[in-house]
Amino acid sequence: MDWSTKAWESIEEIYTQILNLSFIKELTSGTLEREKFNFYLEQDSIYLAEFGKVLAGIACKLDKSEHRKIFLSFALDTVAVEQALHQFYLQNRKKVVEASPSCLLYTCYIHKQLATTSIEEAVAAILPCFWIYKKVGDYILENQIPGENQYQNWIDTYGGDEFSEAVELAIDICNELAKGTTICNQNKMIDAFVMASKLEWMFWKSAYEMEEWPVKSNIIYV
Ligand SMILES: Cc1ncc(CN)c(N)n1
């Protein structure tokens, strides 16, 4: 069994719980309140900015030039496509938004992986960002009720064939890196993959709840 098969089997339950989230159910039916979707997109813009930096950082650490090129293209293309999607829905709204606790936790986690763990673990930590979104996009495409859905543009970005190519490349690189490393490190890669998958679940849950910080501040800038 290759590394990615074991990794996906390790998160089957988390994935099922993602599909059962109200956010995903209402995105599928198109009934998700726009306010919750906008909250999600604003937090996702913060997430994607950090995700892009981590992808570029991973590229710098990869030994194979082919892998480096792929990660640099992820940093440029994939993130650009997603940011364009945000502009479509938010019409370049320039609201200053603070990262929610879950968003901050997730972005700090992927930066921590890049800064303090092996390159294999760092790559494993970003794989759920690709793979879970692809699965969720396909799931929504297959299960949505035919007709107008105000979130169709979002659904089409992740479901269907275009995003698949990037996802397959990311999975293949993980498998190749896993093959070239120790069993112990392969297991650490699984841990990173599982943790990032939990953080994906939290990110959607926190968007639906429009998560706030439990303590407020009254910042006075100079
Ligand atoms: C939180 C999150 N995770 C993953 C993706 C898809 N790259 C995203 N846009 N946002």
The ligand as a Tripos MOL2 file, in Angstrom:
@<TRIPOS>MOLECULE
LIG
   10    10     1     0     0
SMALL
NO_CHARGES

@<TRIPOS>ATOM
      1 C1         -8.4450   26.4820    4.4680 C.3       1 LIG1
      2 C2         -8.2310   26.0760    3.0440 C.ar      1 LIG1
      3 N1         -7.7120   24.8460    2.7920 N.ar      1 LIG1
      4 C3         -7.5300   24.4920    1.4760 C.ar      1 LIG1
      5 C4         -7.8500   25.3210    0.4400 C.ar      1 LIG1
      6 C5         -7.6480   24.8790   -0.9630 C.3       1 LIG1
      7 N2         -6.3450   25.1730   -1.3980 N.3       1 LIG1
      8 C6         -8.3380   26.5630    0.7530 C.ar      1 LIG1
      9 N3         -8.6700   27.4570   -0.2010 N.pl3     1 LIG1
     10 N4         -8.5530   26.9530    2.0790 N.ar      1 LIG1
@<TRIPOS>BOND
     1     1     2 1
     2     2     3 ar
     3     2    10 ar
     4     3     4 ar
     5     4     5 ar
     6     5     6 1
     7     5     8 ar
     8     6     7 1
     9     8     9 1
    10     8    10 ar
@<TRIPOS>SUBSTRUCTURE
     1 LIG1         1 GROUP 0 **** ****
